Structure formats: C-alpha cells, structure tokens
Amino acid sequence: MGEWAFEHAVVTRARRADVWTYWSDLRNHARMEPGVERIELDGPFATGTTGRTIATGFTQEWWLADVVPERRFVITGLTPDGAGSLSFAWEFEDDEAGTRMTQRISATGPQVEEYLEVFRQMEVGAPAGMARLAAELDRLTQDAGFQAPRGS
C-alpha cells in the first residue's frame, strides 16, 4: 500500500470564526481554486455529507469525512484508479496574529506511486493557493462587515 502526504500552513489576520465562515462556504473554494467551475454539496457542511468538485472536463466525487466547526474539516475522495483515497484536511488554530490555517493533503492506495507527478504538482501549487486564501481573508478582515460575533 503506497502513501503520500504534504502539509503547509499560513497565517491570516482573520479570526478563526471568520475563517470558518468563509471556508465552510464551498462557493469560496471554487472562487479560490483555478480550473474549478463549481463545487456542489448534497446537504449541510457536516460529517458524512457528500459532494463533488466540477472542473473543466472532470468531476471528483467526495465526502466530508470529519467536520468539527471552527476547528477542522476533511474532504476525502477516491484516487483516480478508485482503489485508494485522497484527502484534503484543513485545521484552524488561533494564532497571535489571527488564525493559522494548515492544509494536509494525503493519499493512500495500491497505485499511489503512479500519481506521484500529480501529487508533486499539488505540493508546488498548494503554498501559492494558500497564500492567495490568506490574502483574501486579510482583505475581507479589513471590511467591517466581515467579522463573526465574538465568542463564536
């Protein structure tokens, strides 16, 4: 059984509650991810809910494997061969400057090695995508309307 994993973190000035509000709205994922046309969710943003990411010429089915509001969520789907799993885990922690967002991408399965080039492209692209996300959250934080109530 092959395995691959990558982890990267960034910090935004946004409060954790605001980060959660933004990032648990999957329409924002589609806006922040080049090539994604839309993301559909078949129910509430909760553990067990299924969904799909529609990109140009490709649809990826997945499910929310673990959701802890304002703390973390994990999106898991199958590898292209259908024999393994590919997960995108996000964790949100309070930081002196705002919120630390950590993304861990991992894959397991018998043919993981066949997709290492695709996974390496994720390693290259993820830090830039996360930097764009942090910059967008920082920009929204400056907007007085983007702030969850204290104690959320």
C-alpha positions in Angstrom: 0.0 0.0 0.0 1.5 3.3 -1.1 1.3 6.6 0.8 2.0 10.2 0.1 1.4 13.3 2.2 2.1 17.0 2.1 1.4 19.7 4.7 1.6 23.5 4.6 0.4 26.3 6.9 -0.2 30.0 6.5 -1.4 32.7 8.9 -4.2 35.2 8.3 -5.2 38.2 10.4 -8.8 37.0 10.2 -10.3 35.5 13.3 -10.9 31.7 13.4 -14.7 32.1 13.3 -14.4 34.3 10.2 -12.1 31.9 8.5 -14.5 29.1 9.2 -17.5 31.1 7.9 -15.6 31.8 4.7 -14.0 28.4 4.1 -17.0 26.3 5.0 -18.9 28.0 2.2 -17.7 25.8 -0.6 -18.6 28.5 -3.2 -15.4 30.3 -1.9 -13.3 27.1 -2.6 -14.4 27.3 -6.2 -13.5 31.0 -6.4 -10.1 30.4 -4.9 -9.1 27.3 -7.0 -8.2 27.9 -10.6 -9.9 25.5 -13.0 -12.8 24.7 -10.7 -16.1 25.6 -12.2 -18.2 24.9 -9.2 -18.4 22.7 -6.0 -21.7 21.1 -5.0 -22.7 19.9 -1.6 -25.6 17.4 -1.1 -26.6 18.7 2.3 -25.2 20.6 5.3 -21.5 21.2 5.8 -21.3 18.2 8.3 -19.5 14.9 8.6 -20.9 12.4 6.1 -22.3 14.8 3.6 -21.3 14.1 0.0 -20.4 16.4 -2.8 -18.5 16.9 -5.9 -16.0 19.3 -7.5 -16.6 20.1 -11.1 -13.6 21.2 -13.1 -13.1 21.6 -16.8 -13.6 18.1 -18.2 -13.6 16.3 -14.8 -15.8 15.7 -11.8 -14.5 14.5 -8.5 -16.9 12.9 -6.1 -16.1 13.1 -2.4 -17.5 13.2 1.2 -16.9 15.3 4.3 -15.1 12.7 6.4 -14.7 14.8 9.5 -16.1 18.2 10.4 -15.5 20.0 13.7 -16.9 23.5 13.4 -14.3 26.3 13.6 -11.5 23.7 14.1 -11.2 21.3 11.1 -12.7 19.6 8.2 -11.5 16.7 6.0 -12.7 16.2 2.4 -12.0 12.6 1.1 -12.4 11.2 -2.3 -11.1 8.3 -4.3 -7.8 8.3 -6.2 -8.2 8.3 -10.0 -7.9 4.5 -10.1 -10.7 4.2 -7.5 -8.6 1.9 -5.3 -7.3 4.4 -2.8 -8.2 7.6 -1.0 -7.2 11.2 -1.4 -7.9 13.6 1.5 -7.7 17.3 2.0 -7.6 18.1 5.7 -7.8 21.7 6.9 -7.1 22.8 10.5 -7.7 26.2 12.0 -5.9 27.4 15.2 -5.8 30.7 17.0 -2.5 32.5 16.4 -1.1 35.7 17.9 -1.6 37.3 14.5 -5.0 35.8 13.8 -5.6 32.3 12.6 -3.1 29.6 11.5 -4.6 27.5 8.6 -2.9 24.2 8.0 -3.7 22.0 5.0 -2.6 18.4 4.8 -3.1 16.5 1.6 -2.6 12.8 1.7 -3.2 9.8 -0.5 -3.1 6.0 0.2 -3.7 3.1 -2.1 -2.1 0.4 -4.1 -1.2 2.6 -7.0 -0.3 5.9 -5.3 3.2 5.8 -6.9 1.5 6.1 -10.4 0.2 9.5 -9.4 3.3 11.0 -7.7 3.7 13.6 -10.5 0.2 14.9 -10.0 0.7 14.9 -6.2 4.0 16.8 -6.6 2.1 19.4 -8.7 -0.2 19.8 -5.6 2.9 20.3 -3.4 4.1 23.1 -5.7 0.7 24.7 -6.1 -0.7 24.5 -2.6 1.5 27.1 -0.9 0.6 29.7 -3.6 -3.1 28.9 -3.3 -3.0 29.1 0.5 -1.2 32.5 0.2 -4.0 33.7 -2.0 -6.5 32.5 0.5 -4.7 34.3 3.4 -4.5 37.5 1.3 -8.2 37.3 0.5 -9.1 36.7 4.2 -6.8 39.6 5.2 -8.6 41.8 2.7 -12.0 40.8 3.9 -10.9 41.3 7.6 -10.4 45.0 6.7 -14.1 45.1 5.6 -16.1 45.9 8.8 -18.9 43.6 7.6 -16.7 40.5 7.7 -16.5 39.6 11.3 -18.2 36.8 13.2 -19.7 37.7 16.6 -17.2 37.4 19.5 -17.4 34.1 21.3 -18.3 32.2 18.1 
